[in-house]
Amino acid sequence: MILKAKKAADHMEFGAFISREIRLLKIDRAMFREECHMSQSYLEDIKKGSIIMR
């Protein structure tokens, strides 16, 4: 299932959530970035709150 994103909402805890999940799953950042289908800039936009996942 591919999630679509909409702009104009706030999701300030996204970065903390991703970091926590990466630690819990014992995945390093490089491995996450290699497997994640989202670009780094897209993830940063989500973290800043300019995009939310629905």
SERO-4910 file (N, C-alpha, C, O; in steps of 0.05 Angstrom, whole numbers):
BEGIN
 pado doro    nc1    nc2    nc3   cac1   cac2   cac3    cc1    cc2    cc3    oc1    oc2    oc3
  Met    A     17    -24      0      0      0      0     18     25      0     35     28     17
  Ile    A     14     42    -19     29     67    -21     12     89     -9    -11     93    -17
  Leu    A     24    104     10      9    126     23     14    151      7     36    157     -2
  Lys    A     -7    166      5     -5    192     -9     -2    214     12    -10    211     35
  Ala    A     11    235      5     17    257     23      1    282     15     -4    286     -9
  Lys    A     -7    297     35    -20    323     29     -4    344     43      7    340     65
  Lys    A     -3    368     31     12    390     43     -5    405     63    -29    401     65
  Ala    A      8    422     78     -5    442     96    -15    430    122    -38    437    130
  Ala    A      0    414    135     -7    405    162     19    401    178     41    402    166
  Asp    A     17    397    204     40    396    221     44    368    232     25    355    240
  His    A     69    359    231     75    332    242    103    334    254    122    322    244
  Met    A    105    349    276    131    355    288    146    331    300    170    332    302
  Glu    A    131    310    308    144    287    321    154    267    301    165    246    309
  Phe    A    152    272    275    160    252    255    189    244    257    195    220    257
  Gly    A    207    263    260    235    257    262    242    240    286    257    221    284
  Ala    A    229    247    309    234    231    333    223    203    330    235    184    339
  Phe    A    199    201    317    187    174    313    205    157    295    210    134    302
  Ile    A    215    168    273    232    152    255    258    144    269    266    121    267
  Ser    A    270    163    284    295    156    298    290    134    318    307    116    321
  Arg    A    268    136    333    262    115    354    258     88    340    268     68    350
  Glu    A    242     88    319    237     62    305    263     50    293    267     26    294
  Ile    A    280     67    282    305     57    271    322     45    293    334     24    289
  Arg    A    323     58    317    338     47    339    326     20    348    340      1    353
  Leu    A    299     19    352    286     -5    361    290    -29    342    293    -51    351
  Leu    A    290    -23    316    294    -44    296    323    -50    291    330    -68    275
  Lys    A    341    -35    304    370    -39    301    378    -36    272    394    -53    261
  Ile    A    368    -16    259    375     -9    231    392     16    231    385     35    245
  Asp    A    414     16    217    429     41    216    417     59    195    403     51    177
  Arg    A    424     85    197    412    105    179    418     99    150    401    103    133
  Ala    A    442     90    144    449     84    116    431     62    105    422     64     82
  Met    A    426     42    120    408     20    111    380     30    107    366     23     88
  Phe    A    370     47    126    343     59    123    341     75     98    322     72     83
  Arg    A    361     92     93    360    109     69    361     93     43    349    100     23
  Glu    A    376     71     44    378     53     21    351     40     15    344     37     -9
  Glu    A    337     32     35    312     17     32    287     35     30    267     26     18
  Cys    A    288     58     41    265     76     41    259     87     13    277     97      0
  His    A    234     85      4    227     95    -23    224    125    -24    222    137    -46
  Met    A    225    139     -1    221    168      0    249    182     -1    268    172     11
  Ser    A    250    204    -15    275    218    -17    281    232      9    263    237     25
  Gln    A    306    239     14    314    253     38    300    280     41    291    287     63
  Ser    A    297    294     19    284    320     20    254    317     27    243    334     41
  Tyr    A    241    296     18    213    290     24    211    284     54    192    294     67
  Leu    A    229    268     65    228    262     93    232    288    110    219    291    130
  Glu    A    250    305    101    255    330    115    230    348    114    224    361    134
  Asp    A    216    349     91    191    364     90    170    354    109    156    369    121
  Ile    A    168    327    112    150    316    131    158    324    159    141    332    175
  Lys    A    184    322    165    193    329    192    188    358    199    182    365    221
  Lys    A    191    376    179    186    405    183    156    411    186    149    432    196
  Gly    A    139    392    178    110    397    181     97    407    156     73    414    157
  Ser    A    111    409    133     99    419    109     84    397     94     68    404     76
  Ile    A     88    372    102     73    350     89     65    331    112     81    326    131
  Ile    A     42    319    111     35    298    129     27    273    114     18    275     91
  Met    A     30    250    126     22    225    114     -6    219    122    -13    223    146
  Arg    A    -22    209    104    -50    202    110    -53    172    107    -75    162    111
***
